[in-house]
Structure formats: C-alpha cells, structure tokens
Amino acid sequence: MQERRKFKKRFCKYCETKVDYIDFKDVAQFKFSLSERFKIMPRRLTGNCKKHQELVTIAIKRARQTALIPYIVDRKNVVENPFEIIK
C-alpha cells in the first residue's frame, strides 16, 4: 500500500501575534491570505484559525468595496507581482 503524505502543521500567525482586529486599510497585513489573482485563500492553505479567517475575509471584502484591492485581475494584462501595485 501507498504511504500517506505527512504535511507539517500550519499555525495561525494571527494567534501567535495575539491580533484581535484586522484592519481593512492595512493591506500588507492580509496580503498573505490572497492569491496572485486576489482570491481569498482557504484556511487549509493559510493555516489561519476559524476566528481569524473570518476576520480576514471581512477585511478583504471591505477593502474591495473601498477600492484598495481589485475584485478581479485580467488574464490579458498579466502582472508579475500584483502586490507591487498595492503599495
């Protein structure tokens, strides 16, 4: 039989730093929870706990409404590093 892969345990970086609130105006704080096309990454990939994943999701949605982050990224106009635009 095939052996199961062993993955390392991911820890919530927000719990380690004891963050209570994630501000939507601080885009650099939650850019690790976004993919290169600005999609919200799931908990199993980021390692966030449920509480902080919900806070990140709310912050990202608010940042999109205030036009700090784009909703979608064009496939035709591909940018090497989309997070350079955010700075």
HTML snippet that shows the backbone in 3Dmol.js (N, CA, C, O; Angstrom):
<script src="https://3Dmol.org/build/3Dmol-min.js"></script>
<div id="view" style="width:600px;height:400px;position:relative"></div>
<script>
const pdb = `
ATOM      1  N   MET A   1       0.832  -1.197   0.000  1.00  0.00           N
ATOM      2  CA  MET A   1       0.000   0.000   0.000  1.00  0.00           C
ATOM      3  C   MET A   1       0.869   1.249   0.000  1.00  0.00           C
ATOM      4  O   MET A   1       2.027   1.247   0.417  1.00  0.00           O
ATOM      5  N   GLN A   2       0.272   2.271  -0.470  1.00  0.00           N
ATOM      6  CA  GLN A   2       0.989   3.529  -0.553  1.00  0.00           C
ATOM      7  C   GLN A   2       0.993   4.243   0.795  1.00  0.00           C
ATOM      8  O   GLN A   2      -0.007   4.237   1.512  1.00  0.00           O
ATOM      9  N   GLU A   3       2.117   4.852   1.131  1.00  0.00           N
ATOM     10  CA  GLU A   3       2.194   5.577   2.401  1.00  0.00           C
ATOM     11  C   GLU A   3       1.516   6.931   2.271  1.00  0.00           C
ATOM     12  O   GLU A   3       1.525   7.553   1.209  1.00  0.00           O
ATOM     13  N   ARG A   4       0.935   7.369   3.366  1.00  0.00           N
ATOM     14  CA  ARG A   4       0.273   8.672   3.368  1.00  0.00           C
ATOM     15  C   ARG A   4       1.319   9.766   3.514  1.00  0.00           C
ATOM     16  O   ARG A   4       2.317   9.612   4.218  1.00  0.00           O
ATOM     17  N   ARG A   5       1.064  10.860   2.839  1.00  0.00           N
ATOM     18  CA  ARG A   5       1.978  12.005   2.947  1.00  0.00           C
ATOM     19  C   ARG A   5       1.801  12.671   4.295  1.00  0.00           C
ATOM     20  O   ARG A   5       0.694  12.763   4.825  1.00  0.00           O
ATOM     21  N   LYS A   6       2.892  13.124   4.828  1.00  0.00           N
ATOM     22  CA  LYS A   6       2.835  13.829   6.098  1.00  0.00           C
ATOM     23  C   LYS A   6       3.127  15.297   5.847  1.00  0.00           C
ATOM     24  O   LYS A   6       4.198  15.658   5.360  1.00  0.00           O
ATOM     25  N   PHE A   7       2.177  16.122   6.182  1.00  0.00           N
ATOM     26  CA  PHE A   7       2.330  17.556   6.000  1.00  0.00           C
ATOM     27  C   PHE A   7       2.627  18.200   7.348  1.00  0.00           C
ATOM     28  O   PHE A   7       2.201  17.713   8.395  1.00  0.00           O
ATOM     29  N   LYS A   8       3.356  19.289   7.300  1.00  0.00           N
ATOM     30  CA  LYS A   8       3.637  19.978   8.555  1.00  0.00           C
ATOM     31  C   LYS A   8       2.394  20.724   9.029  1.00  0.00           C
ATOM     32  O   LYS A   8       1.584  21.176   8.221  1.00  0.00           O
ATOM     33  N   LYS A   9       2.258  20.843  10.310  1.00  0.00           N
ATOM     34  CA  LYS A   9       1.125  21.532  10.912  1.00  0.00           C
ATOM     35  C   LYS A   9       1.281  23.027  10.717  1.00  0.00           C
ATOM     36  O   LYS A   9       2.323  23.596  11.043  1.00  0.00           O
ATOM     37  N   ARG A  10       0.256  23.657  10.189  1.00  0.00           N
ATOM     38  CA  ARG A  10       0.289  25.109   9.984  1.00  0.00           C
ATOM     39  C   ARG A  10      -0.339  25.779  11.193  1.00  0.00           C
ATOM     40  O   ARG A  10      -1.346  25.312  11.725  1.00  0.00           O
ATOM     41  N   PHE A  11       0.263  26.874  11.618  1.00  0.00           N
ATOM     42  CA  PHE A  11      -0.228  27.597  12.776  1.00  0.00           C
ATOM     43  C   PHE A  11      -0.752  28.958  12.348  1.00  0.00           C
ATOM     44  O   PHE A  11      -0.281  29.550  11.377  1.00  0.00           O
ATOM     45  N   CYS A  12      -1.722  29.433  13.085  1.00  0.00           N
ATOM     46  CA  CYS A  12      -2.323  30.739  12.795  1.00  0.00           C
ATOM     47  C   CYS A  12      -1.344  31.833  13.208  1.00  0.00           C
ATOM     48  O   CYS A  12      -0.987  31.941  14.381  1.00  0.00           O
ATOM     49  N   LYS A  13      -0.912  32.640  12.249  1.00  0.00           N
ATOM     50  CA  LYS A  13       0.052  33.693  12.562  1.00  0.00           C
ATOM     51  C   LYS A  13      -0.609  34.836  13.340  1.00  0.00           C
ATOM     52  O   LYS A  13       0.070  35.600  14.027  1.00  0.00           O
ATOM     53  N   TYR A  14      -1.916  34.945  13.229  1.00  0.00           N
ATOM     54  CA  TYR A  14      -2.620  35.987  13.979  1.00  0.00           C
ATOM     55  C   TYR A  14      -2.758  35.607  15.452  1.00  0.00           C
ATOM     56  O   TYR A  14      -2.731  36.480  16.319  1.00  0.00           O
ATOM     57  N   CYS A  15      -2.904  34.316  15.743  1.00  0.00           N
ATOM     58  CA  CYS A  15      -2.961  33.864  17.137  1.00  0.00           C
ATOM     59  C   CYS A  15      -1.602  34.016  17.806  1.00  0.00           C
ATOM     60  O   CYS A  15      -1.524  34.352  18.987  1.00  0.00           O
ATOM     61  N   GLU A  16      -0.524  33.768  17.051  1.00  0.00           N
ATOM     62  CA  GLU A  16       0.818  33.896  17.601  1.00  0.00           C
ATOM     63  C   GLU A  16       1.137  35.332  17.989  1.00  0.00           C
ATOM     64  O   GLU A  16       1.793  35.578  19.002  1.00  0.00           O
ATOM     65  N   THR A  17       0.667  36.287  17.176  1.00  0.00           N
ATOM     66  CA  THR A  17       0.916  37.703  17.469  1.00  0.00           C
ATOM     67  C   THR A  17      -0.193  38.336  18.302  1.00  0.00           C
ATOM     68  O   THR A  17      -0.138  39.523  18.624  1.00  0.00           O
ATOM     69  N   LYS A  18      -1.209  37.529  18.653  1.00  0.00           N
ATOM     70  CA  LYS A  18      -2.326  37.959  19.502  1.00  0.00           C
ATOM     71  C   LYS A  18      -3.067  39.163  18.930  1.00  0.00           C
ATOM     72  O   LYS A  18      -3.247  40.178  19.603  1.00  0.00           O
ATOM     73  N   VAL A  19      -3.491  39.030  17.678  1.00  0.00           N
ATOM     74  CA  VAL A  19      -4.245  40.078  16.994  1.00  0.00           C
ATOM     75  C   VAL A  19      -5.727  39.899  17.296  1.00  0.00           C
ATOM     76  O   VAL A  19      -6.271  38.805  17.148  1.00  0.00           O
ATOM     77  N   ASP A  20      -6.377  40.980  17.718  1.00  0.00           N
ATOM     78  CA  ASP A  20      -7.812  40.930  17.999  1.00  0.00           C
ATOM     79  C   ASP A  20      -8.648  41.453  16.837  1.00  0.00           C
ATOM     80  O   ASP A  20      -9.773  40.998  16.628  1.00  0.00           O
ATOM     81  N   TYR A  21      -8.103  42.413  16.073  1.00  0.00           N
ATOM     82  CA  TYR A  21      -8.857  43.046  14.990  1.00  0.00           C
ATOM     83  C   TYR A  21      -7.939  43.204  13.781  1.00  0.00           C
ATOM     84  O   TYR A  21      -6.785  43.609  13.926  1.00  0.00           O
ATOM     85  N   ILE A  22      -8.436  42.891  12.612  1.00  0.00           N
ATOM     86  CA  ILE A  22      -7.678  43.047  11.372  1.00  0.00           C
ATOM     87  C   ILE A  22      -8.271  44.224  10.619  1.00  0.00           C
ATOM     88  O   ILE A  22      -9.425  44.182  10.192  1.00  0.00           O
ATOM     89  N   ASP A  23      -7.477  45.272  10.459  1.00  0.00           N
ATOM     90  CA  ASP A  23      -7.953  46.499   9.835  1.00  0.00           C
ATOM     91  C   ASP A  23      -7.937  46.353   8.314  1.00  0.00           C
ATOM     92  O   ASP A  23      -6.949  45.884   7.750  1.00  0.00           O
ATOM     93  N   PHE A  24      -9.008  46.745   7.656  1.00  0.00           N
ATOM     94  CA  PHE A  24      -9.100  46.599   6.210  1.00  0.00           C
ATOM     95  C   PHE A  24      -8.213  47.593   5.472  1.00  0.00           C
ATOM     96  O   PHE A  24      -7.915  47.389   4.295  1.00  0.00           O
ATOM     97  N   LYS A  25      -7.784  48.669   6.138  1.00  0.00           N
ATOM     98  CA  LYS A  25      -6.931  49.660   5.486  1.00  0.00           C
ATOM     99  C   LYS A  25      -5.474  49.224   5.413  1.00  0.00           C
ATOM    100  O   LYS A  25      -4.709  49.756   4.609  1.00  0.00           O
ATOM    101  N   ASP A  26      -5.084  48.262   6.243  1.00  0.00           N
ATOM    102  CA  ASP A  26      -3.717  47.748   6.246  1.00  0.00           C
ATOM    103  C   ASP A  26      -3.644  46.540   5.313  1.00  0.00           C
ATOM    104  O   ASP A  26      -3.774  45.398   5.753  1.00  0.00           O
ATOM    105  N   VAL A  27      -3.439  46.800   4.037  1.00  0.00           N
ATOM    106  CA  VAL A  27      -3.479  45.752   3.022  1.00  0.00           C
ATOM    107  C   VAL A  27      -2.294  44.807   3.164  1.00  0.00           C
ATOM    108  O   VAL A  27      -2.425  43.617   2.877  1.00  0.00           O
ATOM    109  N   ALA A  28      -1.164  45.298   3.592  1.00  0.00           N
ATOM    110  CA  ALA A  28       0.028  44.448   3.715  1.00  0.00           C
ATOM    111  C   ALA A  28      -0.163  43.364   4.767  1.00  0.00           C
ATOM    112  O   ALA A  28       0.505  42.331   4.715  1.00  0.00           O
ATOM    113  N   GLN A  29      -1.059  43.581   5.715  1.00  0.00           N
ATOM    114  CA  GLN A  29      -1.266  42.618   6.788  1.00  0.00           C
ATOM    115  C   GLN A  29      -1.932  41.337   6.286  1.00  0.00           C
ATOM    116  O   GLN A  29      -1.591  40.247   6.747  1.00  0.00           O
ATOM    117  N   PHE A  30      -2.854  41.448   5.372  1.00  0.00           N
ATOM    118  CA  PHE A  30      -3.554  40.253   4.906  1.00  0.00           C
ATOM    119  C   PHE A  30      -3.247  39.891   3.463  1.00  0.00           C
ATOM    120  O   PHE A  30      -4.008  39.148   2.842  1.00  0.00           O
ATOM    121  N   LYS A  31      -2.147  40.400   2.915  1.00  0.00           N
ATOM    122  CA  LYS A  31      -1.806  40.032   1.543  1.00  0.00           C
ATOM    123  C   LYS A  31      -1.357  38.573   1.434  1.00  0.00           C
ATOM    124  O   LYS A  31      -1.357  38.017   0.336  1.00  0.00           O
ATOM    125  N   PHE A  32      -0.974  37.943   2.547  1.00  0.00           N
ATOM    126  CA  PHE A  32      -0.605  36.534   2.520  1.00  0.00           C
ATOM    127  C   PHE A  32      -1.839  35.635   2.460  1.00  0.00           C
ATOM    128  O   PHE A  32      -1.721  34.432   2.229  1.00  0.00           O
ATOM    129  N   SER A  33      -3.000  36.206   2.662  1.00  0.00           N
ATOM    130  CA  SER A  33      -4.244  35.442   2.567  1.00  0.00           C
ATOM    131  C   SER A  33      -4.902  35.595   1.203  1.00  0.00           C
ATOM    132  O   SER A  33      -6.028  35.143   0.999  1.00  0.00           O
ATOM    133  N   LEU A  34      -4.197  36.234   0.265  1.00  0.00           N
ATOM    134  CA  LEU A  34      -4.708  36.421  -1.088  1.00  0.00           C
ATOM    135  C   LEU A  34      -3.824  35.695  -2.087  1.00  0.00           C
ATOM    136  O   LEU A  34      -2.608  35.618  -1.908  1.00  0.00           O
ATOM    137  N   SER A  35      -4.437  35.159  -3.143  1.00  0.00           N
ATOM    138  CA  SER A  35      -3.659  34.525  -4.199  1.00  0.00           C
ATOM    139  C   SER A  35      -3.155  35.611  -5.152  1.00  0.00           C
ATOM    140  O   SER A  35      -3.412  36.798  -4.954  1.00  0.00           O
ATOM    141  N   GLU A  36      -2.430  35.178  -6.194  1.00  0.00           N
ATOM    142  CA  GLU A  36      -1.888  36.154  -7.143  1.00  0.00           C
ATOM    143  C   GLU A  36      -2.973  36.819  -7.967  1.00  0.00           C
ATOM    144  O   GLU A  36      -2.728  37.850  -8.592  1.00  0.00           O
ATOM    145  N   ARG A  37      -4.168  36.247  -7.978  1.00  0.00           N
ATOM    146  CA  ARG A  37      -5.310  36.866  -8.663  1.00  0.00           C
ATOM    147  C   ARG A  37      -6.267  37.506  -7.674  1.00  0.00           C
ATOM    148  O   ARG A  37      -7.418  37.781  -8.013  1.00  0.00           O
ATOM    149  N   PHE A  38      -5.806  37.744  -6.465  1.00  0.00           N
ATOM    150  CA  PHE A  38      -6.551  38.410  -5.395  1.00  0.00           C
ATOM    151  C   PHE A  38      -7.782  37.628  -4.959  1.00  0.00           C
ATOM    152  O   PHE A  38      -8.793  38.221  -4.583  1.00  0.00           O
ATOM    153  N   LYS A  39      -7.706  36.306  -5.006  1.00  0.00           N
ATOM    154  CA  LYS A  39      -8.768  35.473  -4.456  1.00  0.00           C
ATOM    155  C   LYS A  39      -8.408  35.154  -3.005  1.00  0.00           C
ATOM    156  O   LYS A  39      -7.231  35.071  -2.653  1.00  0.00           O
ATOM    157  N   ILE A  40      -9.421  34.980  -2.174  1.00  0.00           N
ATOM    158  CA  ILE A  40      -9.193  34.657  -0.771  1.00  0.00           C
ATOM    159  C   ILE A  40      -8.781  33.193  -0.670  1.00  0.00           C
ATOM    160  O   ILE A  40      -9.482  32.309  -1.162  1.00  0.00           O
ATOM    161  N   MET A  41      -7.646  32.941  -0.031  1.00  0.00           N
ATOM    162  CA  MET A  41      -7.148  31.575   0.105  1.00  0.00           C
ATOM    163  C   MET A  41      -7.831  30.881   1.280  1.00  0.00           C
ATOM    164  O   MET A  41      -8.139  31.531   2.280  1.00  0.00           O
ATOM    165  N   PRO A  42      -8.072  29.578   1.180  1.00  0.00           N
ATOM    166  CA  PRO A  42      -8.771  28.853   2.250  1.00  0.00           C
ATOM    167  C   PRO A  42      -7.892  28.642   3.483  1.00  0.00           C
ATOM    168  O   PRO A  42      -6.675  28.820   3.442  1.00  0.00           O
ATOM    169  N   ARG A  43      -8.539  28.264   4.562  1.00  0.00           N
ATOM    170  CA  ARG A  43      -7.862  28.042   5.842  1.00  0.00           C
ATOM    171  C   ARG A  43      -6.821  26.948   5.774  1.00  0.00           C
ATOM    172  O   ARG A  43      -5.770  27.045   6.407  1.00  0.00           O
ATOM    173  N   ARG A  44      -7.101  25.920   5.020  1.00  0.00           N
ATOM    174  CA  ARG A  44      -6.186  24.782   4.984  1.00  0.00           C
ATOM    175  C   ARG A  44      -4.860  25.143   4.330  1.00  0.00           C
ATOM    176  O   ARG A  44      -3.855  24.475   4.571  1.00  0.00           O
ATOM    177  N   LEU A  45      -4.837  26.191   3.503  1.00  0.00           N
ATOM    178  CA  LEU A  45      -3.593  26.634   2.877  1.00  0.00           C
ATOM    179  C   LEU A  45      -2.883  27.700   3.697  1.00  0.00           C
ATOM    180  O   LEU A  45      -1.654  27.701   3.771  1.00  0.00           O
ATOM    181  N   THR A  46      -3.631  28.605   4.312  1.00  0.00           N
ATOM    182  CA  THR A  46      -3.002  29.684   5.070  1.00  0.00           C
ATOM    183  C   THR A  46      -2.677  29.282   6.494  1.00  0.00           C
ATOM    184  O   THR A  46      -1.743  29.819   7.090  1.00  0.00           O
ATOM    185  N   GLY A  47      -3.442  28.334   7.056  1.00  0.00           N
ATOM    186  CA  GLY A  47      -3.193  27.911   8.429  1.00  0.00           C
ATOM    187  C   GLY A  47      -3.901  28.759   9.462  1.00  0.00           C
ATOM    188  O   GLY A  47      -3.664  28.596  10.659  1.00  0.00           O
ATOM    189  N   ASN A  48      -4.765  29.661   9.027  1.00  0.00           N
ATOM    190  CA  ASN A  48      -5.496  30.508   9.977  1.00  0.00           C
ATOM    191  C   ASN A  48      -6.527  29.693  10.751  1.00  0.00           C
ATOM    192  O   ASN A  48      -7.046  28.694  10.255  1.00  0.00           O
ATOM    193  N   CYS A  49      -6.810  30.132  11.958  1.00  0.00           N
ATOM    194  CA  CYS A  49      -7.898  29.514  12.705  1.00  0.00           C
ATOM    195  C   CYS A  49      -9.226  30.077  12.182  1.00  0.00           C
ATOM    196  O   CYS A  49      -9.238  31.015  11.384  1.00  0.00           O
ATOM    197  N   LYS A  50     -10.323  29.506  12.630  1.00  0.00           N
ATOM    198  CA  LYS A  50     -11.632  29.911  12.114  1.00  0.00           C
ATOM    199  C   LYS A  50     -11.942  31.369  12.422  1.00  0.00           C
ATOM    200  O   LYS A  50     -12.442  32.098  11.565  1.00  0.00           O
ATOM    201  N   LYS A  51     -11.649  31.787  13.634  1.00  0.00           N
ATOM    202  CA  LYS A  51     -11.949  33.154  14.060  1.00  0.00           C
ATOM    203  C   LYS A  51     -11.190  34.175  13.210  1.00  0.00           C
ATOM    204  O   LYS A  51     -11.773  35.152  12.739  1.00  0.00           O
ATOM    205  N   HIS A  52      -9.901  33.948  13.017  1.00  0.00           N
ATOM    206  CA  HIS A  52      -9.105  34.912  12.262  1.00  0.00           C
ATOM    207  C   HIS A  52      -9.360  34.816  10.758  1.00  0.00           C
ATOM    208  O   HIS A  52      -9.225  35.814  10.050  1.00  0.00           O
ATOM    209  N   GLN A  53      -9.721  33.646  10.264  1.00  0.00           N
ATOM    210  CA  GLN A  53     -10.067  33.543   8.845  1.00  0.00           C
ATOM    211  C   GLN A  53     -11.325  34.354   8.548  1.00  0.00           C
ATOM    212  O   GLN A  53     -11.420  34.979   7.493  1.00  0.00           O
ATOM    213  N   GLU A  54     -12.283  34.350   9.458  1.00  0.00           N
ATOM    214  CA  GLU A  54     -13.491  35.158   9.270  1.00  0.00           C
ATOM    215  C   GLU A  54     -13.153  36.647   9.310  1.00  0.00           C
ATOM    216  O   GLU A  54     -13.703  37.424   8.530  1.00  0.00           O
ATOM    217  N   LEU A  55     -12.256  37.054  10.210  1.00  0.00           N
ATOM    218  CA  LEU A  55     -11.853  38.459  10.270  1.00  0.00           C
ATOM    219  C   LEU A  55     -11.107  38.879   9.009  1.00  0.00           C
ATOM    220  O   LEU A  55     -11.307  39.986   8.509  1.00  0.00           O
ATOM    221  N   VAL A  56     -10.248  38.001   8.493  1.00  0.00           N
ATOM    222  CA  VAL A  56      -9.524  38.292   7.254  1.00  0.00           C
ATOM    223  C   VAL A  56     -10.492  38.420   6.092  1.00  0.00           C
ATOM    224  O   VAL A  56     -10.353  39.322   5.265  1.00  0.00           O
ATOM    225  N   THR A  57     -11.467  37.534   6.021  1.00  0.00           N
ATOM    226  CA  THR A  57     -12.452  37.573   4.942  1.00  0.00           C
ATOM    227  C   THR A  57     -13.245  38.869   4.962  1.00  0.00           C
ATOM    228  O   THR A  57     -13.458  39.485   3.918  1.00  0.00           O
ATOM    229  N   ILE A  58     -13.680  39.284   6.137  1.00  0.00           N
ATOM    230  CA  ILE A  58     -14.432  40.536   6.262  1.00  0.00           C
ATOM    231  C   ILE A  58     -13.561  41.722   5.879  1.00  0.00           C
ATOM    232  O   ILE A  58     -14.025  42.638   5.200  1.00  0.00           O
ATOM    233  N   ALA A  59     -12.289  41.713   6.312  1.00  0.00           N
ATOM    234  CA  ALA A  59     -11.379  42.819   5.987  1.00  0.00           C
ATOM    235  C   ALA A  59     -11.113  42.897   4.485  1.00  0.00           C
ATOM    236  O   ALA A  59     -11.065  43.991   3.923  1.00  0.00           O
ATOM    237  N   ILE A  60     -10.942  41.758   3.837  1.00  0.00           N
ATOM    238  CA  ILE A  60     -10.690  41.748   2.399  1.00  0.00           C
ATOM    239  C   ILE A  60     -11.912  42.250   1.642  1.00  0.00           C
ATOM    240  O   ILE A  60     -11.776  43.010   0.683  1.00  0.00           O
ATOM    241  N   LYS A  61     -13.096  41.839   2.057  1.00  0.00           N
ATOM    242  CA  LYS A  61     -14.319  42.295   1.390  1.00  0.00           C
ATOM    243  C   LYS A  61     -14.524  43.795   1.567  1.00  0.00           C
ATOM    244  O   LYS A  61     -14.973  44.472   0.641  1.00  0.00           O
ATOM    245  N   ARG A  62     -14.202  44.315   2.737  1.00  0.00           N
ATOM    246  CA  ARG A  62     -14.304  45.765   2.948  1.00  0.00           C
ATOM    247  C   ARG A  62     -13.269  46.523   2.136  1.00  0.00           C
ATOM    248  O   ARG A  62     -13.554  47.602   1.617  1.00  0.00           O
ATOM    249  N   ALA A  63     -12.058  45.960   2.019  1.00  0.00           N
ATOM    250  CA  ALA A  63     -11.019  46.614   1.216  1.00  0.00           C
ATOM    251  C   ALA A  63     -11.396  46.617  -0.263  1.00  0.00           C
ATOM    252  O   ALA A  63     -11.053  47.552  -0.987  1.00  0.00           O
ATOM    253  N   ARG A  64     -12.085  45.597  -0.708  1.00  0.00           N
ATOM    254  CA  ARG A  64     -12.551  45.576  -2.091  1.00  0.00           C
ATOM    255  C   ARG A  64     -13.613  46.638  -2.327  1.00  0.00           C
ATOM    256  O   ARG A  64     -13.627  47.283  -3.375  1.00  0.00           O
ATOM    257  N   GLN A  65     -14.501  46.824  -1.358  1.00  0.00           N
ATOM    258  CA  GLN A  65     -15.557  47.831  -1.515  1.00  0.00           C
ATOM    259  C   GLN A  65     -14.986  49.240  -1.543  1.00  0.00           C
ATOM    260  O   GLN A  65     -15.524  50.111  -2.226  1.00  0.00           O
ATOM    261  N   THR A  66     -13.911  49.474  -0.814  1.00  0.00           N
ATOM    262  CA  THR A  66     -13.309  50.799  -0.798  1.00  0.00           C
ATOM    263  C   THR A  66     -12.228  50.961  -1.863  1.00  0.00           C
ATOM    264  O   THR A  66     -11.512  51.962  -1.870  1.00  0.00           O
ATOM    265  N   ALA A  67     -12.102  49.975  -2.770  1.00  0.00           N
ATOM    266  CA  ALA A  67     -11.195  50.006  -3.920  1.00  0.00           C
ATOM    267  C   ALA A  67      -9.724  49.993  -3.518  1.00  0.00           C
ATOM    268  O   ALA A  67      -8.890  50.536  -4.242  1.00  0.00           O
ATOM    269  N   LEU A  68      -9.388  49.391  -2.392  1.00  0.00           N
ATOM    270  CA  LEU A  68      -7.985  49.211  -2.033  1.00  0.00           C
ATOM    271  C   LEU A  68      -7.416  47.960  -2.690  1.00  0.00           C
ATOM    272  O   LEU A  68      -6.212  47.870  -2.935  1.00  0.00           O
ATOM    273  N   ILE A  69      -8.284  47.000  -2.972  1.00  0.00           N
ATOM    274  CA  ILE A  69      -7.911  45.752  -3.636  1.00  0.00           C
ATOM    275  C   ILE A  69      -8.877  45.551  -4.789  1.00  0.00           C
ATOM    276  O   ILE A  69     -10.074  45.797  -4.638  1.00  0.00           O
ATOM    277  N   PRO A  70      -8.379  45.105  -5.947  1.00  0.00           N
ATOM    278  CA  PRO A  70      -9.313  44.851  -7.058  1.00  0.00           C
ATOM    279  C   PRO A  70     -10.137  43.591  -6.826  1.00  0.00           C
ATOM    280  O   PRO A  70      -9.712  42.670  -6.130  1.00  0.00           O
ATOM    281  N   TYR A  71     -11.321  43.573  -7.422  1.00  0.00           N
ATOM    282  CA  TYR A  71     -12.167  42.381  -7.344  1.00  0.00           C
ATOM    283  C   TYR A  71     -11.588  41.257  -8.195  1.00  0.00           C
ATOM    284  O   TYR A  71     -11.495  40.114  -7.747  1.00  0.00           O
ATOM    285  N   ILE A  72     -11.196  41.589  -9.432  1.00  0.00           N
ATOM    286  CA  ILE A  72     -10.644  40.591 -10.340  1.00  0.00           C
ATOM    287  C   ILE A  72      -9.398  41.160 -10.998  1.00  0.00           C
ATOM    288  O   ILE A  72      -9.170  42.370 -11.005  1.00  0.00           O
ATOM    289  N   VAL A  73      -8.599  40.258 -11.548  1.00  0.00           N
ATOM    290  CA  VAL A  73      -7.398  40.643 -12.286  1.00  0.00           C
ATOM    291  C   VAL A  73      -7.533  40.092 -13.694  1.00  0.00           C
ATOM    292  O   VAL A  73      -7.930  38.941 -13.878  1.00  0.00           O
ATOM    293  N   ASP A  74      -7.205  40.909 -14.693  1.00  0.00           N
ATOM    294  CA  ASP A  74      -7.302  40.493 -16.094  1.00  0.00           C
ATOM    295  C   ASP A  74      -6.313  39.389 -16.407  1.00  0.00           C
ATOM    296  O   ASP A  74      -5.189  39.390 -15.906  1.00  0.00           O
ATOM    297  N   ARG A  75      -6.731  38.453 -17.232  1.00  0.00           N
ATOM    298  CA  ARG A  75      -5.800  37.436 -17.710  1.00  0.00           C
ATOM    299  C   ARG A  75      -4.908  37.998 -18.809  1.00  0.00           C
ATOM    300  O   ARG A  75      -3.767  37.568 -18.973  1.00  0.00           O
ATOM    301  N   LYS A  76      -5.434  38.958 -19.556  1.00  0.00           N
ATOM    302  CA  LYS A  76      -4.681  39.514 -20.677  1.00  0.00           C
ATOM    303  C   LYS A  76      -3.563  40.428 -20.200  1.00  0.00           C
ATOM    304  O   LYS A  76      -2.471  40.411 -20.770  1.00  0.00           O
ATOM    305  N   ASN A  77      -3.809  41.219 -19.173  1.00  0.00           N
ATOM    306  CA  ASN A  77      -2.800  42.120 -18.634  1.00  0.00           C
ATOM    307  C   ASN A  77      -2.166  41.485 -17.403  1.00  0.00           C
ATOM    308  O   ASN A  77      -2.450  41.878 -16.271  1.00  0.00           O
ATOM    309  N   VAL A  78      -1.313  40.508 -17.634  1.00  0.00           N
ATOM    310  CA  VAL A  78      -0.703  39.771 -16.538  1.00  0.00           C
ATOM    311  C   VAL A  78       0.441  40.601 -15.954  1.00  0.00           C
ATOM    312  O   VAL A  78       1.302  41.099 -16.679  1.00  0.00           O
ATOM    313  N   VAL A  79       0.429  40.734 -14.639  1.00  0.00           N
ATOM    314  CA  VAL A  79       1.467  41.457 -13.930  1.00  0.00           C
ATOM    315  C   VAL A  79       2.307  40.429 -13.178  1.00  0.00           C
ATOM    316  O   VAL A  79       1.765  39.481 -12.610  1.00  0.00           O
ATOM    317  N   GLU A  80       3.628  40.611 -13.171  1.00  0.00           N
ATOM    318  CA  GLU A  80       4.499  39.640 -12.495  1.00  0.00           C
ATOM    319  C   GLU A  80       4.194  39.552 -11.012  1.00  0.00           C
ATOM    320  O   GLU A  80       3.984  38.459 -10.485  1.00  0.00           O
ATOM    321  N   ASN A  81       4.168  40.684 -10.339  1.00  0.00           N
ATOM    322  CA  ASN A  81       3.904  40.703  -8.901  1.00  0.00           C
ATOM    323  C   ASN A  81       2.768  41.686  -8.654  1.00  0.00           C
ATOM    324  O   ASN A  81       3.008  42.892  -8.605  1.00  0.00           O
ATOM    325  N   PRO A  82       1.537  41.205  -8.497  1.00  0.00           N
ATOM    326  CA  PRO A  82       0.397  42.117  -8.335  1.00  0.00           C
ATOM    327  C   PRO A  82       0.421  42.892  -7.020  1.00  0.00           C
ATOM    328  O   PRO A  82      -0.245  43.920  -6.901  1.00  0.00           O
ATOM    329  N   PHE A  83       1.179  42.416  -6.031  1.00  0.00           N
ATOM    330  CA  PHE A  83       1.220  43.105  -4.758  1.00  0.00           C
ATOM    331  C   PHE A  83       2.095  44.355  -4.795  1.00  0.00           C
ATOM    332  O   PHE A  83       2.073  45.152  -3.857  1.00  0.00           O
ATOM    333  N   GLU A  84       2.862  44.534  -5.868  1.00  0.00           N
ATOM    334  CA  GLU A  84       3.630  45.777  -6.037  1.00  0.00           C
ATOM    335  C   GLU A  84       2.682  46.952  -6.291  1.00  0.00           C
ATOM    336  O   GLU A  84       2.987  48.090  -5.936  1.00  0.00           O
ATOM    337  N   ILE A  85       1.534  46.668  -6.904  1.00  0.00           N
ATOM    338  CA  ILE A  85       0.555  47.716  -7.211  1.00  0.00           C
ATOM    339  C   ILE A  85      -0.064  48.255  -5.922  1.00  0.00           C
ATOM    340  O   ILE A  85      -0.373  49.442  -5.827  1.00  0.00           O
ATOM    341  N   ILE A  86      -0.244  47.380  -4.933  1.00  0.00           N
ATOM    342  CA  ILE A  86      -0.935  47.745  -3.690  1.00  0.00           C
ATOM    343  C   ILE A  86      -0.156  48.768  -2.879  1.00  0.00           C
ATOM    344  O   ILE A  86      -0.752  49.649  -2.260  1.00  0.00           O
ATOM    345  N   LYS A  87       1.164  48.664  -2.874  1.00  0.00           N
ATOM    346  CA  LYS A  87       1.994  49.549  -2.051  1.00  0.00           C
ATOM    347  C   LYS A  87       1.639  50.971  -2.311  1.00  0.00           C
ATOM    348  O   LYS A  87       2.227  51.873  -1.714  1.00  0.00           O
TER     349      LYS A  87
END
`;
const viewer = $3Dmol.createViewer("view");
viewer.addModel(pdb, "pdb");
viewer.setStyle({}, {cartoon: {color: "spectrum"}});
viewer.zoomTo();
viewer.render();
</script>
